């Protein structure tokens, strides 16, 4: 934290244990969670045997066609009719569900505190999701149909995707084909210009598209961990385009991606940058008030900005909008947060000071290989 920071700013900057995907996972924390499960398993063999017997009963029912286990109708992995009507695939789904149910009941009986239980559930979910029959060609009827319909091209395409993920995406599964996106062509196409620049940010003013504009301008504070053009995607999904088309004077901060040289930047530096942006917006537009919208970590910055301005008697802030902003994060807000420890935080700080960059795409971070990018059931 930079010198001169207030206690409020320091507390906000240190509330990072809920931000698992940003902090990353230390290998020791993950191994420790697995070791915890193994110790609990060994501590009560009778309990383990009892659950194994229950699972065995489920398997017998599946093999004899008497099991009533069925996938959740909302689970997108099991939407193909073959999961209901084909005996082979129905049995495969039921076996998977039996494992899932058995694991859940076993975890419920473990003597764990809240944080330990969250960690155990996180590890168990990784194991269970990995065992899903939809992850294999043999066990996935939809993939088999596509293989036949495409004459084998689907497998060839899949192998190419695997190769691309290994070479270009740290082995993580890509969710988006990045090739079609070109900045200024089909993404970030709104016309604008940089009206102010300093070491920490650029301030962009977007060109109005209406003859008249609202008197109070709008300043957007984006997350420090994402590119500002998240507000200006395709023309059909651009917040910036909607604002200028509706007569709003639109200004957006574009944060510099910090390097090792900027490792000393703290929350107070970002607050000062936001206040400078407000100064510039007021100077350009002649307005006495500025509406501010902010998202994610930018929202946390916006909240501190608002309180700081109020404390200083600065009344230039008009409306304040928060989008997907957690103002009081807790460690168990997300699954990955349960595995974050002081050791993990120390590792993340060492990595940052070694010159690591905060990137938009989480899969580019090698320490995130254990984090879910999306729930396997499609939720």
SVG drawing of the C-alpha trace seen along z (x, -y; Angstrom):
<svg xmlns="http://www.w3.org/2000/svg" viewBox="-37 -26 48 83">
<polyline fill="none" stroke="black" stroke-width="0.4" points="0.0,0.0 1.3,-3.4 2.2,-5.9 -0.5,-8.4 -3.4,-5.9 -6.3,-6.2 -7.3,-3.1 -10.5,-2.7 -8.4,-2.5 -6.0,-0.1 -8.8,2.2 -10.4,2.1 -7.1,2.9 -6.4,5.8 -9.9,7.4 -8.5,9.8 -9.2,13.3 -12.6,13.3 -10.9,12.7 -9.6,16.2 -9.3,16.0 -7.3,12.8 -5.0,14.0 -4.5,17.5 -4.1,20.8 -0.9,21.9 -0.1,25.5 0.5,26.0 -3.1,24.8 -4.6,27.2 -2.5,30.2 -3.4,29.3 -7.1,29.4 -6.6,32.9 -4.6,34.1 -7.4,32.9 -9.9,35.1 -7.5,38.1 -7.1,37.6 -10.8,37.4 -11.3,40.6 -8.7,42.5 -10.0,41.2 -13.2,43.2 -12.9,46.3 -16.4,47.5 -18.0,44.4 -16.1,44.9 -17.2,48.6 -20.8,47.6 -20.8,45.2 -19.1,47.7 -21.9,50.2 -24.5,47.6 -22.8,46.8 -22.6,50.6 -26.4,50.8 -26.9,48.0 -24.6,49.8 -26.6,53.1 -29.9,51.2 -28.3,49.6 -27.1,52.9 -30.5,54.5 -32.4,51.6 -34.1,50.7 -32.4,47.4 -34.6,44.2 -31.6,41.8 -32.1,39.3 -30.2,36.1 -31.5,32.7 -33.7,31.6 -31.8,28.2 -28.4,29.9 -27.3,29.1 -24.9,32.0 -27.7,34.6 -30.2,33.0 -29.8,35.7 -32.8,38.2 -30.3,41.0 -29.6,40.4 -33.2,41.5 -33.9,44.1 -30.6,45.8 -29.8,48.4 -26.0,47.9 -26.1,44.1 -28.8,44.2 -26.7,46.5 -23.6,44.3 -25.5,41.2 -27.0,43.1 -23.5,44.4 -22.2,40.8 -25.1,39.5 -24.6,42.3 -21.0,41.2 -22.1,37.6 -24.7,38.4 -22.4,40.7 -19.7,38.1 -22.2,35.4 -23.5,37.6 -20.0,38.6 -18.9,34.9 -21.9,34.0 -20.8,36.4 -17.2,35.1 -16.4,33.2 -15.2,29.9 -15.4,26.3 -17.0,23.9 -13.8,23.1 -12.6,26.7 -16.0,27.8 -15.9,25.2 -12.4,26.5 -13.6,30.1 -16.6,29.2 -14.4,27.4 -12.0,30.4 -15.0,32.8 -16.7,30.8 -13.5,30.9 -13.3,34.7 -17.0,35.2 -17.1,32.9 -14.0,34.7 -15.8,38.0 -18.8,36.9 -19.4,39.3 -19.9,36.3 -16.2,35.7 -15.5,38.8 -16.4,39.7 -17.4,43.2 -19.8,41.8 -21.3,38.9 -24.1,39.6 -24.2,36.1 -20.4,36.3 -20.9,39.7 -23.7,38.4 -21.7,35.4 -18.8,37.8 -21.0,39.8 -22.7,36.8 -19.4,35.0 -17.6,38.1 -15.0,37.8 -14.3,34.1 -15.6,33.2 -12.8,35.3 -10.2,33.7 -11.5,30.2 -11.5,31.2 -7.8,32.3 -6.9,29.0 -8.7,27.2 -6.7,29.2 -3.5,28.4 -4.3,24.7 -5.2,24.6 -2.0,26.3 0.2,24.1 -1.7,20.8 -3.8,20.9 -1.7,22.6 -3.6,25.8 -6.9,24.2 -10.1,24.8 -10.8,21.8 -14.4,20.5 -14.1,18.0 -12.6,18.0 -10.5,14.8 -9.6,14.7 -12.8,12.9 -12.2,9.9 -10.3,6.9 -10.1,3.8 -11.6,0.8 -13.2,3.1 -15.9,5.2 -15.0,4.4 -14.4,1.0 -15.7,-0.8 -17.2,-3.9 -15.5,-7.1 -13.6,-8.8 -10.3,-10.5 -7.9,-10.7 -8.5,-14.0 -6.1,-13.5 -3.2,-11.2 -0.9,-10.6 1.1,-7.7 -1.8,-5.7 -4.7,-6.3 -6.0,-7.8 -9.3,-9.6 -11.4,-9.0 -14.2,-11.2 -16.6,-9.6 -18.0,-11.7 -21.7,-12.5 -24.2,-11.2 -27.1,-13.5 -27.6,-17.2 -28.2,-17.9 -26.7,-16.2 -27.6,-16.0 -26.0,-18.7 -24.5,-16.2 -21.8,-14.1 -21.1,-10.4 -17.8,-9.1 -17.2,-5.3 -14.6,-3.7 -13.9,-0.3 -12.2,2.5 -8.4,2.2 -8.2,5.8 -10.0,5.5 -9.7,3.4 -11.9,0.4 -13.5,1.6 -15.6,4.1 -18.0,1.1 -17.7,0.9 -18.1,4.4 -19.9,5.0 -22.1,2.1 -25.1,4.2 -23.7,4.7 -21.9,1.4 -22.8,-0.6 -20.8,-3.5 -22.8,-3.5 -26.1,-3.4 -25.0,-6.4 -23.9,-8.6 -27.0,-7.6 -29.1,-8.7 -27.5,-12.1 -25.2,-11.3 -21.7,-12.9 -19.6,-9.8 -16.2,-9.7 -14.3,-6.4 -11.1,-5.9 -8.6,-3.5 -6.2,-2.1 -2.6,-1.4 -1.7,2.2 0.9,2.0 4.3,3.5 7.0,4.1 7.9,0.4 4.4,-0.5 4.2,2.1 4.0,-0.7 0.6,-2.0 -2.0,-1.7 -5.7,-2.5 -5.0,-6.1 -3.3,-6.5 -6.4,-5.2 -8.6,-7.5 -6.5,-10.4 -6.6,-9.5 -10.4,-9.3 -10.6,-12.7 -8.4,-14.1 -10.7,-12.5 -13.6,-14.4 -11.6,-17.6 -11.0,-17.1 -14.6,-16.2 -15.9,-19.3 -13.3,-21.5 -14.2,-20.1 -18.0,-20.2 -18.4,-23.1 -20.6,-20.9 -20.7,-21.3 -21.6,-17.6 -20.6,-14.3 -22.5,-11.1 -20.2,-8.1 -20.8,-4.4 -18.4,-1.8 -18.1,2.0 -16.4,4.8 -13.1,3.6 -13.8,0.2 -17.0,0.2 -15.0,0.7 -12.8,-2.2 -15.9,-4.3 -17.3,-3.6 -14.2,-4.8 -14.0,-7.8 -17.6,-8.8 -16.8,-8.6 -13.6,-10.5 -15.3,-13.3 -18.1,-13.5 -15.6,-13.7 -13.7,-16.5 -17.0,-18.4 -16.6,-17.9 -20.2,-18.0 -19.4,-17.4 -20.5,-13.7 -24.0,-13.3 -25.5,-9.8 -23.3,-6.8 -24.0,-3.5 -22.5,-0.2 -22.4,2.9 -21.5,6.4 -19.7,4.7 -19.0,6.5 -18.3,3.9 -17.6,6.3 -16.1,9.4 -15.8,12.6 -13.5,15.5 -16.3,18.0 -18.1,15.8 -16.7,18.0 -15.5,21.6 -11.9,20.8 -11.8,18.3 -11.9,21.1 -8.4,22.2 -6.9,18.8 -4.6,18.5 -2.0,16.1 0.6,18.3 -1.4,17.9 -1.6,14.1 2.2,13.9 2.8,15.9 0.6,13.6 2.4,10.5 5.8,12.0 4.6,12.8 3.3,9.3 6.5,7.7 8.5,10.0 6.8,8.3 3.7,10.3 0.8,8.5 -2.8,8.5 -4.5,9.7 -8.0,9.6 -8.2,13.3 -7.9,15.5 -6.6,18.6 -3.4,16.7 -2.5,17.0 -0.7,20.4 -1.9,20.3 -5.5,20.5 -5.4,23.9 -7.5,25.3 -10.2,22.7 -13.5,23.3 -14.1,21.1 -17.7,22.1 -19.9,24.6 -19.8,27.9 -23.5,28.3 -23.9,25.1 -25.3,22.9"/>
</svg>
